[in-house]
């Protein structure tokens, strides 16, 4: 069976038919990105992914990363890939050409990332944080910092990371103990230890630039006293040349269930008192700056999960068409021949579930990128704020909900192969293992749920969430004008109304004496919000498909468009009623979770 990544037809559908991304070329910012150019970029990304990246997925997993005396080696095949990424300018796709970027729309870049992550997301991890770290330099850096670091990071000559987590602090970043002491020359002496650092040390690049969260002596406790510093692995001289080692030592790498091709490192800074860094941004404003990188990283994590789901679904679909086993349930006689398993009802149930979630997640991700593009071309401050508000609300969904459902897709992808799915003979088990990390890093999905409840519901006095509800309502209203979608429109409208009611209830409860009980159900609240957004995206897709069919679609497209309508019908008719049940459970205000005595959990 030939292994594939994802359906190019669906990528084109979202870009050109659902989002109509080529209309961005009407604006000066993106005038070069016509449909022809966009299709060329996506084709080049797909070719790189299929021909070069995909063949290294299994060998990279088997070889893994090695650690020896502070040095980390990534799988040998990744070196060629890194060179190809650099040559193609794939690291800084959306950024200013002055600094080595391509200036393309974020929506198009996400389509390229979809292919890259589907082919080999452990490799893409080696470049993901490089871009995020570079973006911090671009936004908050001094002119000197930009000149020294930015282009070399955006072009992949140097790497980048994100140094937040510490052994004792974990997700409680405010409890960090890494310190920064100002020197006479304006630099800072950095001292501390960081853990779980993706690509914190590797042999792909000659230097690694670490954005480091640390506390200056005398700064307030908690997150309000954290500053951000640029700490290179090797010091950089004023003329851009490399100087001496900067006392940033890798003390080990983690042995993980997945993403073996990406080194997760522990780093000690200033063990010999020789680590120097420069302040990035303002004193005590490090967390605010770092959130710029974290939001980008959270969307990228959702893209990683989508890549795994895309590949797992496409593999499962092809396997189901080829794997012959068992007779058709309605076959007459014991001598009836066996049939491909795609003809068995439960297999079709799993495939349709996988299809709906994979395609819906793709639309969520690309739409989030489209919102970013609208900010970049809008000249109106209120419009910019509106698009940014949509992004802010969608981020916990794009990271938390999407990675949860993508893992479910990968889980079904293993099940589809039966016993073979549990073996290393096929890629399904690796995709499941690799996908699991997307639940955990860049803020566990429980933290994403807390972010949605604690920050995003009340963002801009609640206007951002209302704007999202309005967007969904517009789609439901549009669906009523399409005859075969009227029932689906009512189904979505009912859930939107229920979600609005639930959101108001959750906001009030989170501000009351029952606050702890509200946060105890923050996770199911994120789930039902994600389900509603999923239904919105699938119905939006169905509207486009139905209109294409009404206007006389080409014969080769008819089956694809019918598939879009069926996906929406299945999700809204079969899965969304479960969402209503979850909403009813959340709004009951049952206090059991928080009222239960710790001893009652058992153990000992």
N, C-alpha and C positions, 0 to 999 in steps of 0.2 A: 504493500500500500504506500503510495506516495504521500509524504507528509507535506502539508501546506500550512499557511499562516492564517489567512482570513480571506473573505470574499471581496475582491476589488469592486465588484458591482455595488455592494452595499456602501463602501466608502464613497464612491462617486455619487450615489443617491443622496447621502447626507450632505456632502459638499455642495452639489450642484442643484439638487431638486428640493431638499428640505431647507437648507440654509441659503441657497443661491449665492454662494460665497464670491463668485466672479463679479457680482455687482460692486464689490469693494474697489474694483479697478476703476470705477467712475471717479474715485477720489484721488487726489494727487499723491497721497501717501502710498497708495498701492497701485498706481496706474500701470505698472509693469506686469502686474499679476492678472493677466487675462486668463480665460479658461484654458487656452492652449498652454500657457506657461504653468498653470496649476497642474494640469494633467501630466505635463512633462516632469515636474517635481515629484509627483506621487509615483509615477512610473520609475523614476530613478531610485526613489526610496525603496520601492518594492523589489527592484532588481538587486539592489545591494542586500536587502534583507533575505531574499530567497536564495540568491547565488552564493553569497559570502558569509552571512551571519548564521543562517539556519544550520548549515553543515557543521558549525562549531558548537552548537548547543549541547549535544550529548558528550562530545569529547571534553568540552570545558567543564561539564558537571563531573565527569569521571576523573579528570586530572586535578581540578580544584586549584586552590591557592596554597602556596607553601611558605612557611616562615622559618628563617634561619638567622639568628644573631641580629635581630632588628631589621632584617631585610625581608620584603614580601615579593614573591614572584607569582604573577597571574598566569593562567593557561597560555601556553606558547602561541596558540592560534590567535589570541586576542591582540597580539602585537600588530599583525597585518590589518586586522579590523580597525584598530585605532588609527593606523596610517590612512586607511580609506575614509574614515570619518573626518579626519583632518583635511584631507584633500577635497572632500565634498562640501566642506563648510557646514556639516550637520550639527555641530555643537551649539552654535549661536544663530539659529535659523532666523529668528525674528529681530535680531539686534542691528544696530547701526553699522553699515559697511566700514565706517571709519575705524571701528574697533575689531573688524574681522567678521562681522555678521552679514546676513543676507537680506535683512529687512523685509522678510515675507510675513504675511498674515499669520496670526497665531493658529487660526483654524486649519490652515494648510500644514503648518508645522506639526500639529497634533495628528493629522492623517499620516504624516511620515513616521511619527513616533509610534503610531499604532502598528505599523509594519515592523519597525525595529524591535519593539517590545514583544511582539508576537513571535519573532524569530529568535531572539536571544536577549531577554531582559537582564540576566546577570551581567552581560557585557555592557549594556547601556548604563548600568549603575555607575560604571567607571567614569562616565562623562556627565551624568545627570547633575551631580552636585558641583561639578566644575562650573557649569553655566550659572547655577544659583549663586555660588560664591562670587562669580564675576559680576552678576547683577547687583550685589551689595556694593561692590567697588564702584560700579557705574553710578549708582544712585547716591551713595553716602561718602564716597571717597574724595579726597583732595585731588587737585590736578596732578600732583606728584604721584599719588598712589595709582591714579588711572594710567599715567604714562608708564609707570614701572610694571604694573600687573595686568591691566585689563586685556590688551590685545593678545598677550601670550596665553591668557586663560581662555578667551573666546575662541582662539584658533587651536586649542588643545595642546599647545607646546608645553604648558604647565597645567597641573591639575588643581582641583579645589575640593574642599570638604565643608562640613558643618560640625563644629565642636561644641555641643551642648551638654550631653549626658555625662554624669559622673557616677561612680560606683555607689555612693550612699544616697545621692539626690534622686536618681532615676528620672521619672517624669516631672518631679517637683523641681523645676529648673531654679526656682528662687532659693533653694537650699544649697546651691553650689558653693564650693570652697576654693576654687581656683582664684588666685590673687594677681593683682597687677600693681607694681610699684613704679612710680615715675622716676626716670633717670634725668640727669642734668641736660642731656641732649634732646629731650622731648620724647624719647622712646620709653617703653615700659618693660620692666622685667616681669615675665609671666612665669607663674609656678602653679602646677596642679596636675591632675590626672583626668583623662576623659576616656570613655568607653563607647562601644557600639558605633565606631566611626567607619562608615562605608568608604572604602578606598583611601583610608587614612595613611596608608603606605602601599606603594606598588612600584613596579618597574616599567610602567608604560611611559612615564614622564620624568624629566630631569629635575623638576621642582614641584612642590605641592604647597599651595597657599591655603592656610587654615584660618577662617573666621572663628575667633574664640570668644566665648562669653566668660567674663571674669569680673571680679569685684575689686575696685580700687580701694586702697586703705582709707577707712573712714566713711565709706559710702553706706547709705541706708541698707538695712536688712531687706530680704525678699527681692522680688523682681525689679522693684523701683531703684535698686542700687547696682544694677548690672550694666556693665559697659561692654562694647564690642571692639575686638582688636584683630588686626591682620598679622598673622604670625606665619612667615614662610618656613618651610622645612630647611631651606638653604637661604641664608641672608642674601639680599639683593643690593648691590651697590648703586650709587646714584646714577651711574651711566647705564644701568640695566644689566650689567654683568653679574654673574653669580659670585658670592663671597664664600664665607666659611659656614660650616654646619651650625644650625641654630638651636641645638640642644632640644630637638623634638624627636623623641625616641619611641619607636614602636616596641611594645613589650610583649605582644602576642596577638594572635588572631583567633576568632571564635570558630568552633567546629559545629556547623549548623545542619539543620535538616534539609535546607535547600540553598539556592543561590550560591552554589559552591564556587562559581567563577568570580565572585565578588568578595574581596577580603573585608571582613568586619574587624576593625583593629582596636586595640587599647593603646593609648598614647600617654606618655609622661612628658610634660613640658617643664623645662628648667630643673631637671634632676641634678645638674651640675651648676645651677645658678647662671646659665649662659643663654637662656631663651629670651629673645627680644621681639617685641611687637610694637605696632603703631596703632593709635586710636583710630577707629573707623566710625565716623559720625560723632555724635555728642556724648559727653560724659553722662553716665547713668541712663542712657536711652538705648541700650543694647538690645533689649527684648523687642522694642518697637521696630528697630531696624531688622532684627532677625526674622520677624514675622513676614517681612517681604519675601525672604527666601523660603520660609516654611510654607507659605500659601502656594508658591510655585511648586515646591516639592510635593505638597499634598495632592495637587492636581496630577503631577507626574506619577505619584504612587497609584492613583486611580487608573492612569494610562497603563502602568505595569500590569495591574490586575486585569484590565481589559485585554491586554496582549495575551495573557495566559488563557483567558476565557475564549478569545477569538480562535486561538490555535486549537484549544481542546474541543470546542464545538465543531470546527471544520474537520478535524481529524475524526471525531465521532460520527459526523454525518457521512463522510466518505466510507468509513468502516461499516456503518449500518447498511449502506447500499451494496457493499461487496461481500459482507459476511453472510453466508448461507447456512441457516440452522433452523430446524423445526418446520413443521407444516403450517400452512395458513389455517387459522382457527375455523374458517368456514369451508375448508377444503373437503371435498367428498371422497370418502374412502381412505383406507389405511395406506394405500399405495401412492397417495398424493406426494408429489416431489417437495423437498424442502425449499424454503423461500428465503430471500434476503431478510435479515432481521428488521429492516425498516418497515416491513409489513405487519409487525407485531404491535398491538395497541400500546403496551406500556413503553416500548421503545419510542414510539411516536410521541407519547406524552413527554418523555424526557427530552427528546429532540426539540419539540416545540417550546418547552420551557427554556432550554438552553438558547434557542434562537431568539426568543422574546427578550430575555435578559441581556444577551450579548449585543443585540442591535439597539436596545433601549439605552444601555450604558454608553454605547458609541455616540448616540445622539446627545446625551447629557454632557459628555466630555467635549465634543466638538462645539456644542452650543456655548459652553463656558468659555472656550477660546474665542468664539464669535463675539461674545460680550466684550472681551478684551480688545478685539479689533474695532468694535464700535466706539469704545473709549478713545482709541488712537485717532479716529477720523472725526470725532465729534468736536465741534467748536463751542458747544453750549455747556456751561458748567453744570446745569441741572440735569442735562442728559447724561453727562459723564458720571454724575453721582448716582443716577438711576441704574446705569449699566454696572457700575462698581458694586452697588448694593446687591444686585442679582448675583454677581460673582461671589460676594462674601457669603450669601446665604447658601449658594450651591456648593461651596468648597467642602463642608463636612459631608455633604451627600456624595460628591464626586470622589472623595477619599473613603469615607466610612461605609456608606451604604453600597457604593459600587464595588468596593473590594469584598464585602460580605457576599454579595450576589455573584460576583465573579468566581469566588471560591466555591460556591454552590455549583456553578456551571462546571468547574474543573472536577468537582466531586462526582457529578453525574457523568462527566467525560470518562472517568475511570470505570464507573459502573457500566457504561455502554460497551466496553471491551470485555466485560466479564473478568475471568481469571487473568486474561492477557493484560488487562488494564493495570493489574497489580504487579506486573513484571516490568523489568527495565528494557524488555524487547521493544516496547512501544513508548512514545513520549508522554503518555497521559500521566503517569505517576510523577514524573519530574515537574510537569506543569502544575500539578496539585501541590507538590512540596514547595516549589518556587513561589507560588501564589500566596502561600500562608503568611509570609512576612509582610504582605501589604496590609494585613489587619493590625500590625503591631507598630512598625516604625512611622516616623513623622507624626506621632501622637496616636496612641491606640484608638480603636474605633469607639471605645467608651468615652475617651476624651473628645472625639469628634461630636458625639452625642451631647456631651456637656457644653461644648462650644455652641452647638445649634440652639440649645435651650437657654444657656446663660448669657450669650452675647448676640447671636444672630436674630433671634425672635424680636429683641428690643432694639435692634440696630436702626438708627435714624428714627427713633420713637416708633418703631414697628413698621415704618414705611417700606423698608426693603423687603420684608416678608409679604406685605400687602401687594407690592409690585409683582412679586412672583405669583401670588394667587391670581392677580389680574391677567398675567400672561397665560396662565393655564385656562382661565375662564374664557378668554378670547378664542382659544383653540376649541374648547367645547362648543362655543356659540357657532364657530365656523363649521363644525362637524354637523350641526343640525341642518345646515343647508344642503348636505350631501345625503340623499335618500337612504342609502344602505348603512349610514353611520349614525342615524338618529338615536338608536338605542344605546350605542356606545357613548354618545355625547351625554345622554342622561346619566349613564353610569359614572362617568368622570365628574359631572357637575355635582352629583350627590356626595361623592367623596371629597371634592374640593370644599363644599359647604361644611362637611363634617370636620375636615382638617382645620378650617378657619375657627370653628367653634372650639376645637381641642387646643389650638395654639393659644387662644385667649385664656382658656382655663389653665393651661400649663404656665403661662406667664404670671398669672395671678397667684397660683399656688407656689411657684418658685420664689415669690416675694413675701410669702406668708409664713406663719409658724410651721406649716407643713412643707417647708422648703426641701428637707431631706427626702421626703416621700416623692416629691416631684422629680428630683434628680435620680431617684431609684428607678424611675420609669423613663428616664431621658433616652435610653437606648431604644426601647420599643417606639418611642415617639419619633426618633430619627428614622426607624424602619418604615413607619406609616407615611412619613413625609416623603421618603424615598420612593415608596410604592406609588404615591400619588404623582410624583414627578415622572416616574417611569411610565405610568398610564398616559400622562400628558404627551410624552415624547412619542409613544407608540401610536396614539390617536393622531397626532400631528403627521406622522409618517403615513398613516392610513388615508388622511385627507388628500395628501399629495398623490398617493397611488390611485385613489378612486377618481380623482380628476383626470389623471393621465389615461385611465381606462375609459372614462366617459368621452374623452377627446379623440380616442382611437389610437391606442398604444401599438407600437410595433409588436409583431407576433412574438418575437424573442423576449420581449419585456412583460408580456401579459402574466406569465407565471410568477415572475418576480413581484409585480404589483399585487397580485392576488395574495401572495405570501405575506405582504405587509399588512393587508387588511385582516387576514386570518390571525396573525400574531397579535394585533390589537384586540380582536374579538376574543381570543383565548385569554389574554391577560386580564382584560376588563371583565369578562364574563366568568372566568374560572378562578383567578387568583385575587382580584381586587375585593371580592366579597370577604375573603379572609382578613384583608386590611381593615374593613369595617368592624369586624370582630375584635381585632387588636385595639382599635380606637375605643371601643366600648370598655375594654379591659383597662386601658390607660386612664380613662376619665373616672373610674370608680373611686379613685383616691384610697384604695386599700393600703393600709399602712403596715402590712405584714413584714415586708422586707426590712424596714428599719426598726420595727417593734420587737422582732424576734431576738431573744437573748442569745448572745454569742455561744453559750454552752449548748444551746438547743440545736446547733448545726451538727453536733455529734463529734466524732473523733476521740482521740485519747484512748 
